[in-house]
Amino acid sequence: MCHGFDVAGAPITVQGTGVLARCFQHETDHLDGMLYVDRLAAAVREAVLREFSERRKASADADRSGTGDSDRAAPARSD
């Protein structure tokens, strides 16, 4: 259940289940400074952050060499 205010400033409460509830939690986490990866188990989080870093570096290298497009998705892993 989420509590807030509508565009006129009136209090509002919204309740969601299933995917909608997950969306509410995801967005509420952002307000609290939490990211999706913060909820992952430590080993999984480290692997995800390592992959993010590798993809960011590959994208930056491609941009510098003129062979990449920073708006293009990074290639899938091959392991």
PDB file with one MODEL, atoms N, CA, C and O in Angstrom:
MODEL        1
ATOM      1  N   MET A   1       0.840  -1.160   0.000  1.00  0.00           N
ATOM      2  CA  MET A   1       0.000   0.000   0.000  1.00  0.00           C
ATOM      3  C   MET A   1       0.897   1.239   0.000  1.00  0.00           C
ATOM      4  O   MET A   1       1.855   1.329   0.768  1.00  0.00           O
ATOM      5  N   CYS A   2       0.574   2.173  -0.860  1.00  0.00           N
ATOM      6  CA  CYS A   2       1.358   3.409  -0.960  1.00  0.00           C
ATOM      7  C   CYS A   2       0.472   4.597  -0.605  1.00  0.00           C
ATOM      8  O   CYS A   2      -0.683   4.683  -1.023  1.00  0.00           O
ATOM      9  N   HIS A   3       1.035   5.495   0.165  1.00  0.00           N
ATOM     10  CA  HIS A   3       0.326   6.704   0.552  1.00  0.00           C
ATOM     11  C   HIS A   3       1.051   7.888  -0.066  1.00  0.00           C
ATOM     12  O   HIS A   3       2.281   7.921  -0.112  1.00  0.00           O
ATOM     13  N   GLY A   4       0.288   8.848  -0.534  1.00  0.00           N
ATOM     14  CA  GLY A   4       0.887  10.033  -1.121  1.00  0.00           C
ATOM     15  C   GLY A   4      -0.157  11.117  -1.308  1.00  0.00           C
ATOM     16  O   GLY A   4      -1.159  11.173  -0.595  1.00  0.00           O
ATOM     17  N   PHE A   5       0.101  11.975  -2.283  1.00  0.00           N
ATOM     18  CA  PHE A   5      -0.790  13.090  -2.566  1.00  0.00           C
ATOM     19  C   PHE A   5      -1.025  13.178  -4.057  1.00  0.00           C
ATOM     20  O   PHE A   5      -0.115  12.940  -4.851  1.00  0.00           O
ATOM     21  N   ASP A   6      -2.258  13.522  -4.445  1.00  0.00           N
ATOM     22  CA  ASP A   6      -2.540  13.694  -5.861  1.00  0.00           C
ATOM     23  C   ASP A   6      -2.084  15.083  -6.318  1.00  0.00           C
ATOM     24  O   ASP A   6      -1.529  15.845  -5.527  1.00  0.00           O
ATOM     25  N   VAL A   7      -2.316  15.410  -7.582  1.00  0.00           N
ATOM     26  CA  VAL A   7      -1.816  16.677  -8.132  1.00  0.00           C
ATOM     27  C   VAL A   7      -2.448  17.899  -7.459  1.00  0.00           C
ATOM     28  O   VAL A   7      -1.892  18.996  -7.517  1.00  0.00           O
ATOM     29  N   ALA A   8      -3.596  17.713  -6.829  1.00  0.00           N
ATOM     30  CA  ALA A   8      -4.252  18.822  -6.130  1.00  0.00           C
ATOM     31  C   ALA A   8      -3.829  18.900  -4.667  1.00  0.00           C
ATOM     32  O   ALA A   8      -4.245  19.809  -3.948  1.00  0.00           O
ATOM     33  N   GLY A   9      -3.001  17.947  -4.218  1.00  0.00           N
ATOM     34  CA  GLY A   9      -2.522  17.950  -2.846  1.00  0.00           C
ATOM     35  C   GLY A   9      -3.381  17.152  -1.883  1.00  0.00           C
ATOM     36  O   GLY A   9      -3.119  17.138  -0.680  1.00  0.00           O
ATOM     37  N   ALA A  10      -4.400  16.490  -2.399  1.00  0.00           N
ATOM     38  CA  ALA A  10      -5.263  15.675  -1.536  1.00  0.00           C
ATOM     39  C   ALA A  10      -4.583  14.336  -1.249  1.00  0.00           C
ATOM     40  O   ALA A  10      -3.940  13.774  -2.136  1.00  0.00           O
ATOM     41  N   PRO A  11      -4.713  13.819  -0.035  1.00  0.00           N
ATOM     42  CA  PRO A  11      -4.108  12.524   0.290  1.00  0.00           C
ATOM     43  C   PRO A  11      -4.702  11.414  -0.565  1.00  0.00           C
ATOM     44  O   PRO A  11      -5.887  11.436  -0.898  1.00  0.00           O
ATOM     45  N   ILE A  12      -3.873  10.452  -0.913  1.00  0.00           N
ATOM     46  CA  ILE A  12      -4.308   9.323  -1.727  1.00  0.00           C
ATOM     47  C   ILE A  12      -3.595   8.062  -1.233  1.00  0.00           C
ATOM     48  O   ILE A  12      -2.435   8.104  -0.823  1.00  0.00           O
ATOM     49  N   THR A  13      -4.310   6.956  -1.284  1.00  0.00           N
ATOM     50  CA  THR A  13      -3.741   5.657  -0.946  1.00  0.00           C
ATOM     51  C   THR A  13      -3.997   4.727  -2.118  1.00  0.00           C
ATOM     52  O   THR A  13      -5.116   4.650  -2.625  1.00  0.00           O
ATOM     53  N   VAL A  14      -2.954   4.019  -2.548  1.00  0.00           N
ATOM     54  CA  VAL A  14      -3.065   3.094  -3.671  1.00  0.00           C
ATOM     55  C   VAL A  14      -2.539   1.745  -3.213  1.00  0.00           C
ATOM     56  O   VAL A  14      -1.487   1.657  -2.579  1.00  0.00           O
ATOM     57  N   GLN A  15      -3.284   0.693  -3.540  1.00  0.00           N
ATOM     58  CA  GLN A  15      -2.859  -0.653  -3.165  1.00  0.00           C
ATOM     59  C   GLN A  15      -2.662  -1.468  -4.430  1.00  0.00           C
ATOM     60  O   GLN A  15      -3.459  -1.385  -5.365  1.00  0.00           O
ATOM     61  N   GLY A  16      -1.600  -2.254  -4.453  1.00  0.00           N
ATOM     62  CA  GLY A  16      -1.330  -3.101  -5.598  1.00  0.00           C
ATOM     63  C   GLY A  16      -0.987  -4.505  -5.171  1.00  0.00           C
ATOM     64  O   GLY A  16      -0.555  -4.738  -4.042  1.00  0.00           O
ATOM     65  N   THR A  17      -1.181  -5.442  -6.081  1.00  0.00           N
ATOM     66  CA  THR A  17      -0.786  -6.825  -5.859  1.00  0.00           C
ATOM     67  C   THR A  17       0.032  -7.289  -7.054  1.00  0.00           C
ATOM     68  O   THR A  17      -0.002  -6.671  -8.118  1.00  0.00           O
ATOM     69  N   GLY A  18       0.759  -8.368  -6.875  1.00  0.00           N
ATOM     70  CA  GLY A  18       1.522  -8.943  -7.983  1.00  0.00           C
ATOM     71  C   GLY A  18       2.550  -7.974  -8.534  1.00  0.00           C
ATOM     72  O   GLY A  18       3.309  -7.355  -7.788  1.00  0.00           O
ATOM     73  N   VAL A  19       2.561  -7.854  -9.854  1.00  0.00           N
ATOM     74  CA  VAL A  19       3.547  -7.016 -10.533  1.00  0.00           C
ATOM     75  C   VAL A  19       3.403  -5.552 -10.129  1.00  0.00           C
ATOM     76  O   VAL A  19       4.404  -4.856  -9.961  1.00  0.00           O
ATOM     77  N   LEU A  20       2.174  -5.082  -9.974  1.00  0.00           N
ATOM     78  CA  LEU A  20       1.975  -3.678  -9.581  1.00  0.00           C
ATOM     79  C   LEU A  20       2.590  -3.414  -8.208  1.00  0.00           C
ATOM     80  O   LEU A  20       3.202  -2.366  -7.998  1.00  0.00           O
ATOM     81  N   ALA A  21       2.435  -4.347  -7.274  1.00  0.00           N
ATOM     82  CA  ALA A  21       3.043  -4.186  -5.950  1.00  0.00           C
ATOM     83  C   ALA A  21       4.566  -4.135  -6.057  1.00  0.00           C
ATOM     84  O   ALA A  21       5.217  -3.361  -5.354  1.00  0.00           O
ATOM     85  N   ARG A  22       5.130  -4.961  -6.936  1.00  0.00           N
ATOM     86  CA  ARG A  22       6.591  -4.937  -7.139  1.00  0.00           C
ATOM     87  C   ARG A  22       7.032  -3.601  -7.722  1.00  0.00           C
ATOM     88  O   ARG A  22       8.082  -3.075  -7.353  1.00  0.00           O
ATOM     89  N   CYS A  23       6.232  -3.054  -8.629  1.00  0.00           N
ATOM     90  CA  CYS A  23       6.553  -1.739  -9.207  1.00  0.00           C
ATOM     91  C   CYS A  23       6.524  -0.664  -8.125  1.00  0.00           C
ATOM     92  O   CYS A  23       7.411   0.188  -8.072  1.00  0.00           O
ATOM     93  N   PHE A  24       5.512  -0.700  -7.265  1.00  0.00           N
ATOM     94  CA  PHE A  24       5.440   0.259  -6.163  1.00  0.00           C
ATOM     95  C   PHE A  24       6.674   0.145  -5.274  1.00  0.00           C
ATOM     96  O   PHE A  24       7.266   1.155  -4.896  1.00  0.00           O
ATOM     97  N   GLN A  25       7.061  -1.088  -4.941  1.00  0.00           N
ATOM     98  CA  GLN A  25       8.235  -1.287  -4.090  1.00  0.00           C
ATOM     99  C   GLN A  25       9.492  -0.769  -4.770  1.00  0.00           C
ATOM    100  O   GLN A  25      10.331  -0.128  -4.138  1.00  0.00           O
ATOM    101  N   HIS A  26       9.618  -1.050  -6.058  1.00  0.00           N
ATOM    102  CA  HIS A  26      10.786  -0.613  -6.830  1.00  0.00           C
ATOM    103  C   HIS A  26      10.909   0.913  -6.799  1.00  0.00           C
ATOM    104  O   HIS A  26      11.989   1.447  -6.548  1.00  0.00           O
ATOM    105  N   GLU A  27       9.817   1.599  -7.050  1.00  0.00           N
ATOM    106  CA  GLU A  27       9.855   3.064  -7.082  1.00  0.00           C
ATOM    107  C   GLU A  27      10.039   3.645  -5.680  1.00  0.00           C
ATOM    108  O   GLU A  27      10.725   4.655  -5.519  1.00  0.00           O
ATOM    109  N   THR A  28       9.441   3.028  -4.674  1.00  0.00           N
ATOM    110  CA  THR A  28       9.630   3.476  -3.293  1.00  0.00           C
ATOM    111  C   THR A  28      11.086   3.302  -2.883  1.00  0.00           C
ATOM    112  O   THR A  28      11.647   4.154  -2.193  1.00  0.00           O
ATOM    113  N   ASP A  29      11.701   2.197  -3.309  1.00  0.00           N
ATOM    114  CA  ASP A  29      13.126   1.987  -3.038  1.00  0.00           C
ATOM    115  C   ASP A  29      13.957   3.144  -3.581  1.00  0.00           C
ATOM    116  O   ASP A  29      14.882   3.606  -2.913  1.00  0.00           O
ATOM    117  N   HIS A  30      13.639   3.617  -4.785  1.00  0.00           N
ATOM    118  CA  HIS A  30      14.386   4.754  -5.347  1.00  0.00           C
ATOM    119  C   HIS A  30      14.275   5.978  -4.440  1.00  0.00           C
ATOM    120  O   HIS A  30      15.259   6.687  -4.231  1.00  0.00           O
ATOM    121  N   LEU A  31      13.100   6.224  -3.909  1.00  0.00           N
ATOM    122  CA  LEU A  31      12.929   7.375  -3.013  1.00  0.00           C
ATOM    123  C   LEU A  31      13.785   7.233  -1.765  1.00  0.00           C
ATOM    124  O   LEU A  31      14.201   8.224  -1.166  1.00  0.00           O
ATOM    125  N   ASP A  32      14.044   5.981  -1.380  1.00  0.00           N
ATOM    126  CA  ASP A  32      14.879   5.707  -0.207  1.00  0.00           C
ATOM    127  C   ASP A  32      16.353   5.540  -0.572  1.00  0.00           C
ATOM    128  O   ASP A  32      17.166   5.182   0.280  1.00  0.00           O
ATOM    129  N   GLY A  33      16.702   5.800  -1.843  1.00  0.00           N
ATOM    130  CA  GLY A  33      18.098   5.693  -2.272  1.00  0.00           C
ATOM    131  C   GLY A  33      18.568   4.274  -2.526  1.00  0.00           C
ATOM    132  O   GLY A  33      19.772   4.019  -2.560  1.00  0.00           O
ATOM    133  N   MET A  34      17.647   3.352  -2.704  1.00  0.00           N
ATOM    134  CA  MET A  34      18.006   1.949  -2.915  1.00  0.00           C
ATOM    135  C   MET A  34      17.794   1.567  -4.375  1.00  0.00           C
ATOM    136  O   MET A  34      16.818   1.979  -5.003  1.00  0.00           O
ATOM    137  N   LEU A  35      18.710   0.784  -4.897  1.00  0.00           N
ATOM    138  CA  LEU A  35      18.604   0.280  -6.262  1.00  0.00           C
ATOM    139  C   LEU A  35      18.257  -1.200  -6.232  1.00  0.00           C
ATOM    140  O   LEU A  35      18.413  -1.863  -5.207  1.00  0.00           O
ATOM    141  N   TYR A  36      17.788  -1.709  -7.356  1.00  0.00           N
ATOM    142  CA  TYR A  36      17.428  -3.126  -7.473  1.00  0.00           C
ATOM    143  C   TYR A  36      18.572  -4.029  -7.015  1.00  0.00           C
ATOM    144  O   TYR A  36      18.350  -5.003  -6.295  1.00  0.00           O
ATOM    145  N   VAL A  37      19.776  -3.708  -7.428  1.00  0.00           N
ATOM    146  CA  VAL A  37      20.918  -4.568  -7.084  1.00  0.00           C
ATOM    147  C   VAL A  37      21.189  -4.583  -5.582  1.00  0.00           C
ATOM    148  O   VAL A  37      21.812  -5.521  -5.085  1.00  0.00           O
ATOM    149  N   ASP A  38      20.741  -3.579  -4.858  1.00  0.00           N
ATOM    150  CA  ASP A  38      20.937  -3.553  -3.407  1.00  0.00           C
ATOM    151  C   ASP A  38      20.168  -4.671  -2.703  1.00  0.00           C
ATOM    152  O   ASP A  38      20.517  -5.054  -1.587  1.00  0.00           O
ATOM    153  N   ARG A  39      19.138  -5.189  -3.339  1.00  0.00           N
ATOM    154  CA  ARG A  39      18.327  -6.256  -2.744  1.00  0.00           C
ATOM    155  C   ARG A  39      18.835  -7.653  -3.105  1.00  0.00           C
ATOM    156  O   ARG A  39      18.318  -8.647  -2.595  1.00  0.00           O
ATOM    157  N   LEU A  40      19.830  -7.736  -3.969  1.00  0.00           N
ATOM    158  CA  LEU A  40      20.371  -9.037  -4.370  1.00  0.00           C
ATOM    159  C   LEU A  40      21.301  -9.595  -3.301  1.00  0.00           C
ATOM    160  O   LEU A  40      21.877  -8.847  -2.511  1.00  0.00           O
ATOM    161  N   ALA A  41      21.440 -10.905  -3.286  1.00  0.00           N
ATOM    162  CA  ALA A  41      22.419 -11.538  -2.393  1.00  0.00           C
ATOM    163  C   ALA A  41      23.803 -11.009  -2.763  1.00  0.00           C
ATOM    164  O   ALA A  41      24.048 -10.662  -3.918  1.00  0.00           O
ATOM    165  N   ALA A  42      24.698 -10.948  -1.794  1.00  0.00           N
ATOM    166  CA  ALA A  42      26.019 -10.332  -1.987  1.00  0.00           C
ATOM    167  C   ALA A  42      26.762 -10.892  -3.192  1.00  0.00           C
ATOM    168  O   ALA A  42      27.290 -10.120  -3.992  1.00  0.00           O
ATOM    169  N   ALA A  43      26.818 -12.203  -3.345  1.00  0.00           N
ATOM    170  CA  ALA A  43      27.570 -12.800  -4.456  1.00  0.00           C
ATOM    171  C   ALA A  43      26.941 -12.444  -5.797  1.00  0.00           C
ATOM    172  O   ALA A  43      27.653 -12.160  -6.761  1.00  0.00           O
ATOM    173  N   VAL A  44      25.626 -12.457  -5.865  1.00  0.00           N
ATOM    174  CA  VAL A  44      24.931 -12.112  -7.110  1.00  0.00           C
ATOM    175  C   VAL A  44      25.138 -10.636  -7.412  1.00  0.00           C
ATOM    176  O   VAL A  44      25.400 -10.267  -8.557  1.00  0.00           O
ATOM    177  N   ARG A  45      25.022  -9.790  -6.395  1.00  0.00           N
ATOM    178  CA  ARG A  45      25.218  -8.341  -6.576  1.00  0.00           C
ATOM    179  C   ARG A  45      26.609  -8.045  -7.121  1.00  0.00           C
ATOM    180  O   ARG A  45      26.758  -7.237  -8.037  1.00  0.00           O
ATOM    181  N   GLU A  46      27.633  -8.698  -6.560  1.00  0.00           N
ATOM    182  CA  GLU A  46      29.002  -8.490  -7.039  1.00  0.00           C
ATOM    183  C   GLU A  46      29.137  -8.894  -8.500  1.00  0.00           C
ATOM    184  O   GLU A  46      29.787  -8.193  -9.276  1.00  0.00           O
ATOM    185  N   ALA A  47      28.533 -10.014  -8.887  1.00  0.00           N
ATOM    186  CA  ALA A  47      28.605 -10.466 -10.280  1.00  0.00           C
ATOM    187  C   ALA A  47      27.899  -9.486 -11.207  1.00  0.00           C
ATOM    188  O   ALA A  47      28.411  -9.172 -12.282  1.00  0.00           O
ATOM    189  N   VAL A  48      26.736  -9.003 -10.805  1.00  0.00           N
ATOM    190  CA  VAL A  48      25.981  -8.047 -11.620  1.00  0.00           C
ATOM    191  C   VAL A  48      26.760  -6.746 -11.767  1.00  0.00           C
ATOM    192  O   VAL A  48      26.873  -6.217 -12.873  1.00  0.00           O
ATOM    193  N   LEU A  49      27.295  -6.228 -10.674  1.00  0.00           N
ATOM    194  CA  LEU A  49      28.048  -4.970 -10.735  1.00  0.00           C
ATOM    195  C   LEU A  49      29.322  -5.125 -11.559  1.00  0.00           C
ATOM    196  O   LEU A  49      29.721  -4.193 -12.257  1.00  0.00           O
ATOM    197  N   ARG A  50      29.963  -6.287 -11.488  1.00  0.00           N
ATOM    198  CA  ARG A  50      31.153  -6.547 -12.302  1.00  0.00           C
ATOM    199  C   ARG A  50      30.773  -6.527 -13.792  1.00  0.00           C
ATOM    200  O   ARG A  50      31.486  -5.946 -14.610  1.00  0.00           O
ATOM    201  N   GLU A  51      29.647  -7.164 -14.134  1.00  0.00           N
ATOM    202  CA  GLU A  51      29.205  -7.168 -15.531  1.00  0.00           C
ATOM    203  C   GLU A  51      28.846  -5.761 -15.997  1.00  0.00           C
ATOM    204  O   GLU A  51      29.195  -5.377 -17.113  1.00  0.00           O
ATOM    205  N   PHE A  52      28.158  -4.989 -15.164  1.00  0.00           N
ATOM    206  CA  PHE A  52      27.852  -3.601 -15.515  1.00  0.00           C
ATOM    207  C   PHE A  52      29.138  -2.843 -15.828  1.00  0.00           C
ATOM    208  O   PHE A  52      29.222  -2.117 -16.819  1.00  0.00           O
ATOM    209  N   SER A  53      30.128  -3.022 -14.973  1.00  0.00           N
ATOM    210  CA  SER A  53      31.402  -2.329 -15.146  1.00  0.00           C
ATOM    211  C   SER A  53      32.078  -2.738 -16.451  1.00  0.00           C
ATOM    212  O   SER A  53      32.596  -1.891 -17.178  1.00  0.00           O
ATOM    213  N   GLU A  54      32.072  -4.036 -16.744  1.00  0.00           N
ATOM    214  CA  GLU A  54      32.691  -4.517 -17.990  1.00  0.00           C
ATOM    215  C   GLU A  54      31.970  -3.963 -19.209  1.00  0.00           C
ATOM    216  O   GLU A  54      32.610  -3.563 -20.182  1.00  0.00           O
ATOM    217  N   ARG A  55      30.645  -3.937 -19.162  1.00  0.00           N
ATOM    218  CA  ARG A  55      29.886  -3.410 -20.303  1.00  0.00           C
ATOM    219  C   ARG A  55      30.103  -1.905 -20.471  1.00  0.00           C
ATOM    220  O   ARG A  55      30.203  -1.409 -21.593  1.00  0.00           O
ATOM    221  N   ARG A  56      30.176  -1.189 -19.357  1.00  0.00           N
ATOM    222  CA  ARG A  56      30.425   0.255 -19.421  1.00  0.00           C
ATOM    223  C   ARG A  56      31.790   0.520 -20.042  1.00  0.00           C
ATOM    224  O   ARG A  56      31.927   1.405 -20.887  1.00  0.00           O
ATOM    225  N   LYS A  57      32.810  -0.247 -19.625  1.00  0.00           N
ATOM    226  CA  LYS A  57      34.155  -0.076 -20.164  1.00  0.00           C
ATOM    227  C   LYS A  57      34.178  -0.414 -21.646  1.00  0.00           C
ATOM    228  O   LYS A  57      34.786   0.318 -22.427  1.00  0.00           O
ATOM    229  N   ALA A  58      33.530  -1.504 -22.057  1.00  0.00           N
ATOM    230  CA  ALA A  58      33.503  -1.895 -23.465  1.00  0.00           C
ATOM    231  C   ALA A  58      32.815  -0.818 -24.303  1.00  0.00           C
ATOM    232  O   ALA A  58      33.258  -0.518 -25.411  1.00  0.00           O
ATOM    233  N   SER A  59      31.745  -0.241 -23.784  1.00  0.00           N
ATOM    234  CA  SER A  59      31.031   0.811 -24.493  1.00  0.00           C
ATOM    235  C   SER A  59      31.890   2.065 -24.618  1.00  0.00           C
ATOM    236  O   SER A  59      31.938   2.688 -25.679  1.00  0.00           O
ATOM    237  N   ALA A  60      32.568   2.432 -23.530  1.00  0.00           N
ATOM    238  CA  ALA A  60      33.443   3.617 -23.561  1.00  0.00           C
ATOM    239  C   ALA A  60      34.606   3.399 -24.519  1.00  0.00           C
ATOM    240  O   ALA A  60      34.972   4.313 -25.259  1.00  0.00           O
ATOM    241  N   ASP A  61      35.194   2.199 -24.519  1.00  0.00           N
ATOM    242  CA  ASP A  61      36.289   1.892 -25.436  1.00  0.00           C
ATOM    243  C   ASP A  61      35.823   1.990 -26.881  1.00  0.00           C
ATOM    244  O   ASP A  61      36.530   2.535 -27.728  1.00  0.00           O
ATOM    245  N   ALA A  62      34.638   1.464 -27.164  1.00  0.00           N
ATOM    246  CA  ALA A  62      34.103   1.509 -28.520  1.00  0.00           C
ATOM    247  C   ALA A  62      33.815   2.954 -28.933  1.00  0.00           C
ATOM    248  O   ALA A  62      34.061   3.335 -30.077  1.00  0.00           O
ATOM    249  N   ASP A  63      33.298   3.750 -28.011  1.00  0.00           N
ATOM    250  CA  ASP A  63      33.032   5.160 -28.324  1.00  0.00           C
ATOM    251  C   ASP A  63      34.328   5.906 -28.635  1.00  0.00           C
ATOM    252  O   ASP A  63      34.378   6.710 -29.566  1.00  0.00           O
ATOM    253  N   ARG A  64      35.369   5.639 -27.855  1.00  0.00           N
ATOM    254  CA  ARG A  64      36.648   6.317 -28.075  1.00  0.00           C
ATOM    255  C   ARG A  64      37.280   5.919 -29.412  1.00  0.00           C
ATOM    256  O   ARG A  64      37.925   6.736 -30.068  1.00  0.00           O
ATOM    257  N   SER A  65      37.090   4.665 -29.806  1.00  0.00           N
ATOM    258  CA  SER A  65      37.710   4.198 -31.041  1.00  0.00           C
ATOM    259  C   SER A  65      36.847   4.529 -32.257  1.00  0.00           C
ATOM    260  O   SER A  65      37.271   4.345 -33.398  1.00  0.00           O
ATOM    261  N   GLY A  66      35.640   5.016 -32.006  1.00  0.00           N
ATOM    262  CA  GLY A  66      34.751   5.372 -33.110  1.00  0.00           C
ATOM    263  C   GLY A  66      34.047   4.177 -33.715  1.00  0.00           C
ATOM    264  O   GLY A  66      33.422   4.297 -34.769  1.00  0.00           O
ATOM    265  N   THR A  67      34.136   3.025 -33.068  1.00  0.00           N
ATOM    266  CA  THR A  67      33.505   1.825 -33.620  1.00  0.00           C
ATOM    267  C   THR A  67      32.203   1.478 -32.924  1.00  0.00           C
ATOM    268  O   THR A  67      31.527   0.526 -33.313  1.00  0.00           O
ATOM    269  N   GLY A  68      31.847   2.237 -31.904  1.00  0.00           N
ATOM    270  CA  GLY A  68      30.661   1.876 -31.134  1.00  0.00           C
ATOM    271  C   GLY A  68      29.588   2.929 -31.188  1.00  0.00           C
ATOM    272  O   GLY A  68      29.788   4.046 -31.665  1.00  0.00           O
ATOM    273  N   ASP A  69      28.457   2.536 -30.687  1.00  0.00           N
ATOM    274  CA  ASP A  69      27.310   3.428 -30.561  1.00  0.00           C
ATOM    275  C   ASP A  69      26.850   3.328 -29.115  1.00  0.00           C
ATOM    276  O   ASP A  69      26.345   2.283 -28.704  1.00  0.00           O
ATOM    277  N   SER A  70      27.011   4.379 -28.343  1.00  0.00           N
ATOM    278  CA  SER A  70      26.717   4.305 -26.909  1.00  0.00           C
ATOM    279  C   SER A  70      25.244   4.050 -26.632  1.00  0.00           C
ATOM    280  O   SER A  70      24.896   3.663 -25.517  1.00  0.00           O
ATOM    281  N   ASP A  71      24.362   4.255 -27.614  1.00  0.00           N
ATOM    282  CA  ASP A  71      22.945   3.985 -27.412  1.00  0.00           C
ATOM    283  C   ASP A  71      22.598   2.529 -27.703  1.00  0.00           C
ATOM    284  O   ASP A  71      21.482   2.089 -27.428  1.00  0.00           O
ATOM    285  N   ARG A  72      23.537   1.789 -28.252  1.00  0.00           N
ATOM    286  CA  ARG A  72      23.307   0.398 -28.614  1.00  0.00           C
ATOM    287  C   ARG A  72      23.475  -0.479 -27.375  1.00  0.00           C
ATOM    288  O   ARG A  72      24.308  -0.197 -26.514  1.00  0.00           O
ATOM    289  N   ALA A  73      22.682  -1.539 -27.293  1.00  0.00           N
ATOM    290  CA  ALA A  73      22.797  -2.463 -26.170  1.00  0.00           C
ATOM    291  C   ALA A  73      24.135  -3.188 -26.213  1.00  0.00           C
ATOM    292  O   ALA A  73      24.670  -3.462 -27.287  1.00  0.00           O
ATOM    293  N   ALA A  74      24.662  -3.492 -25.052  1.00  0.00           N
ATOM    294  CA  ALA A  74      25.911  -4.230 -24.967  1.00  0.00           C
ATOM    295  C   ALA A  74      25.681  -5.665 -25.424  1.00  0.00           C
ATOM    296  O   ALA A  74      24.577  -6.189 -25.277  1.00  0.00           O
ATOM    297  N   PRO A  75      26.701  -6.303 -25.972  1.00  0.00           N
ATOM    298  CA  PRO A  75      26.540  -7.688 -26.433  1.00  0.00           C
ATOM    299  C   PRO A  75      26.248  -8.630 -25.269  1.00  0.00           C
ATOM    300  O   PRO A  75      26.667  -8.388 -24.138  1.00  0.00           O
ATOM    301  N   ALA A  76      25.532  -9.696 -25.562  1.00  0.00           N
ATOM    302  CA  ALA A  76      25.212 -10.680 -24.529  1.00  0.00           C
ATOM    303  C   ALA A  76      26.462 -11.418 -24.095  1.00  0.00           C
ATOM    304  O   ALA A  76      27.421 -11.554 -24.856  1.00  0.00           O
ATOM    305  N   ARG A  77      26.435 -11.890 -22.862  1.00  0.00           N
ATOM    306  CA  ARG A  77      27.559 -12.661 -22.349  1.00  0.00           C
ATOM    307  C   ARG A  77      27.653 -13.989 -23.080  1.00  0.00           C
ATOM    308  O   ARG A  77      26.649 -14.503 -23.572  1.00  0.00           O
ATOM    309  N   SER A  78      28.841 -14.540 -23.153  1.00  0.00           N
ATOM    310  CA  SER A  78      29.021 -15.793 -23.865  1.00  0.00           C
ATOM    311  C   SER A  78      29.459 -16.925 -22.955  1.00  0.00           C
ATOM    312  O   SER A  78      30.058 -17.894 -23.422  1.00  0.00           O
ATOM    313  N   ASP A  79      29.168 -16.820 -21.645  1.00  0.00           N
ATOM    314  CA  ASP A  79      29.581 -17.901 -20.741  1.00  0.00           C
ATOM    315  C   ASP A  79      28.471 -18.822 -20.498  1.00  0.00           C
ATOM    316  O   ASP A  79      28.627 -19.797 -19.762  1.00  0.00           O
TER     317      ASP A  79
ENDMDL
END
